[in-house]
Amino acid sequence: MSFRPKSASVVYYVSDIARTEKFYNESFGLDLQRMEGAEPFWLQGSLESGLEIIFFQQEGVRGNTPAIIFTVDDGGIDDVVADLVAKGVTIVTPVSEAPGGWSADFLDPDGFGLGLWQSEELPRTLR
């Protein structure tokens, strides 16, 4: 199986979610929605291009945020991670629970963090 992402999100880790919400709403007119399921809520919105932008309140280290997160929507996340491992990709965080589904983190050849996310409504494996 060869995973070919069809969509992705840019995820930022911010120190003050309310301040971030105000900045992006007032400065850029982005329609960010408050999402429940993590404490505190997280923010999510889409640009006209279809790119999703997501903000979580948690400690972020420059260089680790923003992160690009690829959505797994055709194939199980466990299968995709197993295929990445077979190709020699460094997995930083194995498949684990995330708001609304499952996630995993890995590194590209230069050490940049990338991630996968899959909805809880889809099977984790197709094998």
Secondary structure, 3 states (H helix, E strand, C coil): CCCCCCCEEEEEEECCHHHHHHHHHHHHCCCCEEECCCCCCEEEEECCCCCEEEEEECCCCECCECEEEEECCCCCHHHHHHHHHHCCCCEEEEEEEECCEEEEEEECCCCCEEEEEEECCCCCCCC
